[in-house]
Amino acid sequence: MPFRFTLFISIIQLLLSLPPFAEAQDLHFKPKSHLLGDVHPAFHEGECFLYYLKPGKYDAMLVRSRDWLHWTETPITHDVVKADDWMSPYYVLGVFHDPTAKLFRSFYGHAQGRMVSSVSRDLLHWSCAPKEFHIPADDYYERRRDPFVFWIPEMKQYGCVMTTWMKGRPKETGGAVSLATSVDLQQWQDHGPILDPGIFGEPECPQMFHLGGRWHLLVSIYDRAVGRPTYWTSASPLGPWKNEPEGHLDGKDLCAAQVALDGGTPVLFGWIPHDPARPGKQTWGGHLALPREVHLLSDGKLGTRLPAKLSQTFEHLPWQHEIIPAKSWIADLKITLPEATSEVRISLAPLGEVVVTRDQLSVLDFSGGSWSSLPIALPMPSHITARVFIDGNMVEVFLDDRYTLAARLPEVPRPVTLALPKTNAALTRISEWHHIR
C-alpha cells in the first residue's frame, strides 16, 4: 500500500513581528550598503568566492562563505590601470584556474565584442592580463558580451560561450549564444552562434558545464527582465543544440543564475530582485537566493535541491520549534497527490500561497496573481516533501529534491498565517530562528 497522508490540520497561525523589510536579512544575504547583482561563484580550498556586480557602474565586488549562508564582504583590488590597458569596472566575472600559468583568470567583455582577461594569484588582487589573452571581435553580431571560459576535456581545449545579438535582427528576436575555442587562451577559433532559435532577446550570462555524460548550456532568457534559468543539452559543446530548451531550473525571480563546481557537484547561485518584478519592471539587483545543487534526474533532465552542506548548516543553527515572533521561518511538509487530487495549496496569508499541481509549481500573491512559476512533472499518485522558506516577502520552495522556485511578493501587513485548508498535506515541522549572523 502506498503511504498516504490525510488532512488533519487546521489553520496554524504564526505572528511574525518583523522589523522593516530592509532589516529582515536573516535568510537572504544583501551587502550592507547596496544591492547585489549578477553573481559569479568560484570554489577554492573549501570556500566559496562569490563575485558579483554592484548596481551603477557594475563594479566587481566579492563576498566569501564556507557554509553558504553567512557571507563576509571582502575588498578586492586591481593594479594601477595604464592608459593603453584594456579594462572595465566588471573585471571579475566567471573565474577559472589556469594550471599552466599557476594563476586564476577571468574573461569579460570590453569593446566591439572583444573579450579580455584579468589575472590573480590569490583571488583578491587582480591585474590586466597581457593583451595576447583576449578573444578578438568578429563581424556577425551587433553586440557580444558575458564570456564564460571552461575546459573541454575531450577536445583538450578551452571553450568560451558568449551572449550574442545577431546582426541585422531585431533585439527582441536576435538573441543567440556564440562559442569560441582555444588550446592556449590566446589563439581562438570562433565557431559563431551554436544556439540561435530566433525567438528571444540576448540570453544573459551563458555557461556550459558537463554532468551525466552530457554537456549542458545554461542561460537566463531575457524578457524585458533578466529571466528564468533555462538549459539545453547536447553530446558536444559544438552541438548540435536543439532550438527547444530541455528545461528550466527555477522561475524568473532566480536572476542571472550561475553554476560553479564544488568538487564535482554543480551548485547554482542567483539573486532575487529587491522589489516584486514583472516583465519590463524589474529592479536590477537584490538579495542572494539560497544556493541549489544541480543533479541528474532519472529521466536525464536536470533537477535542483537544497545542498546537503546547507541543510547541515541549518540543522546547527539555534532553532526554535515554537510559534513565537520571529524574522524568518521554515515549514517542512509531506504532501500526497492521489489520482483524484489536482492540486495542493499552501496558504501564506496575507502574503500569498504556494500551489502544487502535477505539472506546475507556482507562488501567487493573495489575490491569485502569479509572481513565479515552474513547469514540473509529478507521477500519479505522488507522495512528496516540500520545504518552504519565508523571509520578509521572499518565498523559496524546495520540492521533493527535484524542483526549486524563488519569488518576491508584494509586501503586506503582518501577521502572516500558514494554512493547509482541505488538502492532502501534513505539516511535519515548522521552525523559526533569529540572530543567525
C-alpha positions as CSV (number, residue, x, y, z in Angstrom):
1,M,0.0,0.0,0.0
2,P,1.4,3.4,-0.9
3,F,1.8,5.7,2.2
4,R,-1.0,8.3,2.3
5,F,-1.3,11.4,4.4
6,T,-4.8,12.6,5.2
7,L,-5.8,16.0,6.2
8,F,-6.0,16.7,9.9
9,I,-4.5,20.2,10.1
10,S,-6.4,23.3,10.6
11,I,-5.0,26.8,10.3
12,I,-1.8,27.3,12.2
13,Q,-1.2,30.9,12.9
14,L,2.3,32.5,13.1
15,L,2.5,36.0,14.4
16,L,5.6,37.3,12.7
17,S,6.6,40.7,14.3
18,L,9.1,41.6,11.6
19,P,11.1,44.8,11.6
20,P,11.0,46.9,8.4
21,F,11.8,44.8,5.3
22,A,15.3,46.3,4.8
23,E,16.4,44.8,8.1
24,A,15.0,41.3,7.6
25,Q,18.2,39.7,6.2
26,D,18.4,36.5,8.2
27,L,18.0,34.1,5.4
28,H,19.0,36.0,2.3
29,F,22.2,38.0,2.2
30,K,22.5,41.5,0.9
31,P,25.6,43.7,1.2
32,K,25.2,46.4,3.9
33,S,25.2,49.5,1.6
34,H,23.9,48.3,-1.8
35,L,22.1,45.7,-3.7
36,L,23.7,42.5,-5.1
37,G,23.6,42.0,-8.9
38,D,24.9,39.2,-11.2
39,V,26.8,36.6,-9.2
40,H,29.8,34.5,-10.4
41,P,30.7,31.8,-7.8
42,A,34.1,30.1,-7.6
43,F,35.2,27.4,-5.1
44,H,38.7,27.4,-3.7
45,E,40.1,25.4,-0.8
46,G,36.6,24.7,0.7
47,E,35.5,28.3,0.4
48,C,33.0,30.0,-2.0
49,F,34.3,33.2,-3.5
50,L,31.2,34.9,-4.8
51,Y,32.0,37.7,-7.2
52,Y,29.0,40.0,-8.0
53,L,28.3,43.3,-9.8
54,K,27.3,46.4,-7.8
55,P,24.4,48.4,-9.4
56,G,25.5,51.6,-11.0
57,K,28.8,51.2,-13.0
58,Y,28.7,47.4,-12.5
59,D,31.8,47.3,-10.3
60,A,33.2,43.9,-9.4
61,M,32.7,43.0,-5.7
62,L,33.3,40.0,-3.6
63,V,31.7,38.1,-0.7
64,R,33.0,34.8,0.8
65,S,31.5,31.9,2.7
66,R,32.2,28.4,3.9
67,D,28.7,27.5,4.9
68,W,26.8,29.3,2.1
69,L,24.6,31.1,4.5
70,H,26.9,33.6,6.3
71,W,28.7,35.8,3.9
72,T,31.6,38.2,4.5
73,E,32.2,41.3,2.4
74,T,35.8,41.2,1.2
75,P,37.6,44.0,-0.7
76,I,39.3,43.2,-4.0
77,T,41.9,45.4,-5.6
78,H,43.4,46.0,-9.0
79,D,46.8,47.1,-10.2
80,V,47.0,50.7,-11.5
81,V,45.4,50.8,-14.9
82,K,47.6,52.3,-17.6
83,A,46.3,54.5,-20.4
84,D,46.5,51.7,-23.0
85,D,45.2,48.9,-20.8
86,W,42.0,47.1,-21.7
87,M,39.9,47.4,-18.5
88,S,36.3,47.6,-17.4
89,P,34.7,48.0,-13.9
90,Y,33.4,44.4,-14.1
91,Y,36.9,42.9,-14.4
92,V,36.0,39.7,-12.5
93,L,33.1,37.6,-13.8
94,G,33.5,33.8,-14.1
95,V,36.8,32.6,-12.6
96,F,38.8,29.6,-13.5
97,H,42.3,28.3,-12.6
98,D,45.0,28.2,-15.3
99,P,47.4,25.4,-14.2
100,T,50.0,26.3,-16.8
101,A,50.4,29.8,-15.6
102,K,49.6,28.9,-12.0
103,L,47.1,31.7,-11.6
104,F,43.4,32.5,-11.8
105,R,41.8,34.1,-14.8
106,S,38.6,35.9,-15.6
107,F,37.4,37.0,-19.0
108,Y,35.0,39.9,-19.5
109,G,33.6,41.9,-22.4
110,H,35.5,45.1,-23.3
111,A,34.7,46.6,-26.7
112,Q,33.0,45.6,-30.0
113,G,32.6,42.1,-28.8
114,R,36.3,41.7,-27.8
115,M,36.8,39.6,-24.6
116,V,39.8,40.5,-22.5
117,S,41.3,38.9,-19.4
118,S,42.3,39.8,-15.8
119,V,44.5,37.6,-13.6
120,S,45.1,37.0,-9.9
121,R,47.3,34.7,-7.8
122,D,45.1,34.9,-4.6
123,L,41.6,35.8,-5.9
124,L,41.8,39.1,-4.1
125,H,44.3,41.2,-6.0
126,W,43.8,41.5,-9.8
127,S,45.7,42.9,-12.8
128,C,45.2,43.2,-16.5
129,A,46.4,40.1,-18.4
130,P,48.8,40.6,-21.4
131,K,46.8,41.7,-24.4
132,E,47.6,38.4,-26.1
133,F,45.0,36.8,-23.8
134,H,41.9,38.1,-25.5
135,I,39.1,36.8,-27.8
136,P,39.1,39.1,-30.9
137,A,36.0,40.7,-32.2
138,D,34.1,39.5,-35.2
139,D,31.5,40.9,-37.6
140,Y,28.4,38.7,-37.4
141,Y,26.8,40.4,-34.4
142,E,25.5,43.7,-33.2
143,R,26.8,43.0,-29.7
144,R,28.6,40.2,-27.8
145,R,29.3,40.0,-24.1
146,D,29.2,37.9,-20.9
147,P,32.0,35.4,-21.7
148,F,32.4,32.2,-19.7
149,V,35.5,30.2,-20.1
150,F,35.6,26.4,-19.3
151,W,37.7,23.4,-20.1
152,I,36.6,20.8,-22.6
153,P,38.5,17.5,-21.8
154,E,37.6,15.6,-25.0
155,M,38.9,18.4,-27.2
156,K,41.8,19.3,-24.8
157,Q,40.8,22.9,-25.4
158,Y,39.2,25.8,-23.6
159,G,35.7,26.9,-24.6
160,C,34.1,30.3,-24.2
161,V,30.4,30.9,-24.6
162,M,29.1,34.4,-25.0
163,T,25.7,36.1,-25.2
164,T,25.2,37.4,-28.7
165,W,22.8,39.8,-30.5
166,M,22.9,38.7,-34.2
167,K,23.5,41.4,-36.8
168,G,20.5,42.6,-38.8
169,R,17.9,41.2,-36.4
170,P,15.5,42.9,-34.0
171,K,16.8,43.0,-30.5
172,E,13.7,41.1,-29.3
173,T,14.5,38.0,-31.5
174,G,18.2,38.4,-32.3
175,G,19.5,36.6,-29.2
176,A,22.0,33.7,-29.6
177,V,24.9,32.1,-27.8
178,S,28.3,32.0,-29.5
179,L,31.2,29.7,-28.9
180,A,35.0,30.1,-29.3
181,T,37.7,27.5,-28.6
182,S,41.4,27.7,-27.9
183,V,44.3,25.5,-26.8
184,D,46.2,28.3,-25.1
185,L,43.8,31.1,-24.2
186,Q,45.4,33.3,-26.8
187,Q,44.6,31.9,-30.3
188,W,40.9,31.4,-30.6
189,Q,38.7,29.8,-33.2
190,D,35.3,31.5,-33.4
191,H,32.5,28.9,-34.1
192,G,29.8,31.6,-34.4
193,P,26.4,31.0,-32.9
194,I,25.8,27.5,-31.6
195,L,22.3,28.3,-30.3
196,D,20.1,30.7,-32.3
197,P,16.4,29.9,-32.0
198,G,15.4,33.3,-33.3
199,I,12.6,33.8,-30.7
200,F,14.2,35.7,-27.8
201,G,16.5,38.6,-26.9
202,E,20.1,38.4,-25.7
203,P,20.4,35.4,-23.3
204,E,22.1,36.6,-20.1
205,C,25.2,35.0,-18.5
206,P,25.6,31.9,-20.6
207,Q,27.5,28.9,-19.1
208,M,28.4,25.4,-20.2
209,F,29.1,22.5,-17.9
210,H,29.4,18.7,-18.1
211,L,27.1,16.4,-16.0
212,G,25.9,12.8,-16.5
213,G,27.9,12.3,-19.7
214,R,26.3,15.3,-21.4
215,W,27.0,19.0,-21.9
216,H,24.5,21.5,-20.6
217,L,24.2,25.1,-21.8
218,L,22.6,27.4,-19.1
219,V,21.3,30.9,-19.8
220,S,18.8,33.3,-18.4
221,I,16.3,34.2,-21.1
222,Y,15.7,38.0,-21.3
223,D,12.1,39.0,-21.5
224,R,12.1,42.7,-20.5
225,A,13.7,41.4,-17.3
226,V,16.6,39.1,-16.6
227,G,14.5,36.0,-16.7
228,R,14.5,32.3,-15.6
229,P,17.5,29.9,-15.8
230,T,16.9,27.7,-18.8
231,Y,19.1,24.9,-20.2
232,W,19.8,23.0,-23.3
233,T,21.6,19.6,-23.6
234,S,24.0,18.2,-26.2
235,A,26.6,15.4,-26.6
236,S,29.3,18.0,-27.5
237,P,30.0,21.7,-26.9
238,L,29.9,22.1,-30.7
239,G,26.4,20.7,-30.8
240,P,24.1,20.1,-32.4
241,W,21.9,22.1,-29.9
242,K,18.1,21.9,-30.4
243,N,16.2,25.1,-30.6
244,E,13.8,24.0,-27.9
245,P,15.3,24.0,-24.3
246,E,15.5,20.8,-22.3
247,G,14.0,22.5,-19.2
248,H,14.2,25.2,-16.6
249,L,16.0,25.2,-13.2
250,D,13.8,27.8,-11.5
251,G,11.4,30.7,-12.1
252,K,12.0,34.3,-13.3
253,D,13.0,35.6,-9.8
254,L,16.2,33.5,-9.7
255,C,18.0,36.0,-11.8
256,A,21.2,35.6,-13.8
257,A,21.8,32.2,-12.2
258,Q,25.3,30.8,-12.4
259,V,26.8,27.3,-11.7
260,A,30.2,26.6,-10.0
261,L,31.6,23.1,-9.3
262,D,32.2,22.3,-5.6
263,G,34.4,19.3,-6.2
264,G,32.4,17.7,-9.0
265,T,29.0,18.9,-7.8
266,P,27.3,21.8,-9.7
267,V,25.9,24.5,-7.3
268,L,23.6,27.2,-8.6
269,F,23.6,30.7,-7.3
270,G,21.4,33.6,-8.3
271,W,19.8,36.8,-7.0
272,I,16.2,37.7,-6.1
273,P,15.0,41.2,-7.2
274,H,14.8,43.7,-4.4
275,D,11.2,44.6,-5.4
276,P,8.4,42.5,-6.8
277,A,9.2,42.1,-10.5
278,R,7.1,41.9,-13.6
279,P,8.4,41.8,-17.2
280,G,9.5,45.3,-18.1
281,K,9.6,46.4,-14.4
282,Q,12.5,44.8,-12.6
283,T,14.9,46.3,-10.0
284,W,18.4,45.3,-11.1
285,G,19.9,43.7,-8.0
286,G,18.6,42.5,-4.7
287,H,19.3,39.6,-2.3
288,L,21.2,36.4,-2.8
289,A,19.0,33.4,-3.1
290,L,19.7,30.2,-1.3
291,P,22.0,28.0,-3.4
292,R,20.8,25.0,-5.2
293,E,22.6,21.8,-6.0
294,V,22.1,20.7,-9.6
295,H,21.8,17.0,-10.2
296,L,20.7,14.5,-12.8
297,L,17.2,13.0,-12.6
298,S,16.3,9.5,-13.7
299,D,14.8,10.8,-17.0
300,G,18.1,12.5,-17.9
301,K,16.8,16.0,-17.1
302,L,18.4,18.3,-14.5
303,G,16.9,18.8,-11.1
304,T,17.6,21.2,-8.2
305,R,17.6,20.6,-4.5
306,L,18.8,22.1,-1.2
307,P,22.5,21.2,-1.0
308,A,23.4,18.8,1.8
309,K,26.0,21.3,3.0
310,L,23.4,24.0,3.5
311,S,21.0,21.5,5.2
312,Q,23.7,20.8,7.7
313,T,24.3,24.5,8.3
314,F,20.6,24.9,9.0
315,E,20.5,22.0,11.5
316,H,23.3,23.5,13.6
317,L,21.6,26.9,13.9
318,P,19.8,27.8,17.2
319,W,16.3,26.8,16.1
320,Q,13.1,27.4,18.0
321,H,10.4,24.9,17.2
322,E,7.7,27.0,18.7
323,I,5.3,29.6,17.5
324,I,6.9,32.9,18.7
325,P,7.6,36.2,16.9
326,A,10.5,35.7,14.5
327,K,12.1,37.2,11.4
328,S,12.3,34.1,9.3
329,W,10.9,30.6,9.3
330,I,10.8,27.3,7.5
331,A,7.9,24.9,7.1
332,D,8.5,21.2,6.3
333,L,5.6,19.3,4.8
334,K,4.6,16.0,3.4
335,I,2.2,16.1,0.5
336,T,0.1,13.4,-1.1
337,L,-1.4,13.9,-4.6
338,P,-3.7,10.9,-5.2
339,E,-5.2,10.4,-8.6
340,A,-8.3,12.3,-7.6
341,T,-6.4,15.4,-6.3
342,S,-5.5,18.0,-8.8
343,E,-3.6,20.4,-6.6
344,V,-2.4,21.3,-3.1
345,R,-2.5,24.9,-1.9
346,I,-0.2,26.1,0.9
347,S,-1.6,29.4,2.2
348,L,0.7,32.1,3.4
349,A,-2.0,34.7,4.2
350,P,-2.0,37.6,3.7
351,L,1.3,37.3,1.7
352,G,0.2,34.7,-0.8
353,E,0.2,31.0,-1.4
354,V,2.2,28.1,-2.9
355,V,0.3,26.0,-5.4
356,V,1.5,22.5,-6.4
357,T,-0.1,20.6,-9.3
358,R,1.2,17.7,-11.3
359,D,2.6,19.9,-14.0
360,Q,3.3,23.3,-12.3
361,L,4.7,24.8,-9.1
362,S,3.6,28.4,-8.5
363,V,3.9,31.2,-6.0
364,L,0.9,33.5,-6.0
365,D,0.0,36.7,-4.2
366,F,-3.2,36.5,-2.2
367,S,-5.3,37.9,-5.0
368,G,-4.3,34.9,-7.1
369,G,-1.7,36.7,-9.3
370,S,1.3,34.5,-10.2
371,W,4.7,36.0,-9.4
372,S,6.8,33.0,-10.3
373,S,6.1,29.5,-11.7
374,L,8.0,26.4,-12.9
375,P,6.8,23.5,-15.1
376,I,7.2,20.2,-13.3
377,A,6.2,16.6,-13.8
378,L,4.9,14.6,-10.8
379,P,3.9,11.0,-11.1
380,M,0.4,9.8,-10.2
381,P,-0.1,9.2,-7.3
382,S,2.6,11.4,-5.7
383,H,4.0,11.3,-2.2
384,I,6.4,14.2,-1.9
385,T,8.1,16.5,0.5
386,A,8.3,20.3,0.5
387,R,10.3,22.8,2.4
388,V,9.1,26.4,2.3
389,F,11.3,29.3,3.3
390,I,9.8,32.7,4.3
391,D,12.0,35.8,4.8
392,G,10.0,39.0,4.7
393,N,8.3,39.0,1.4
394,M,10.7,36.5,-0.2
395,V,9.5,32.9,-0.6
396,E,11.6,29.9,-1.7
397,V,10.2,26.4,-2.3
398,F,12.2,23.2,-2.4
399,L,10.0,20.4,-3.7
400,D,10.9,16.7,-3.4
401,D,14.6,17.1,-4.1
402,R,13.7,17.9,-7.8
403,Y,12.3,21.4,-8.1
404,T,13.0,24.8,-6.6
405,L,11.3,28.1,-7.0
406,A,12.1,31.6,-5.7
407,A,9.7,34.6,-5.6
408,R,9.4,38.1,-4.3
409,L,5.8,39.0,-3.5
410,P,4.3,42.4,-2.8
411,E,4.7,43.4,0.8
412,V,1.7,43.1,3.1
413,P,0.8,44.0,6.6
414,R,1.6,41.4,9.3
415,P,0.7,38.9,10.8
416,V,1.2,36.0,8.4
417,T,-0.7,32.8,8.6
418,L,0.3,29.3,7.4
419,A,-2.7,27.1,6.5
420,L,-3.3,23.9,4.7
421,P,-7.1,24.1,4.1
422,K,-8.8,20.9,3.0
423,T,-5.8,19.4,1.3
424,N,-3.7,16.2,1.4
425,A,-0.8,17.7,3.2
426,A,0.7,17.3,6.7
427,L,3.0,19.8,8.4
428,T,5.9,17.8,9.9
429,R,7.9,20.7,11.3
430,I,7.8,24.5,11.5
431,S,10.9,26.2,12.6
432,E,12.0,29.8,13.1
433,W,15.2,31.4,14.1
434,H,16.8,34.8,14.7
435,H,20.3,36.3,15.3
436,I,22.0,33.9,12.9
437,R,24.6,36.5,11.8
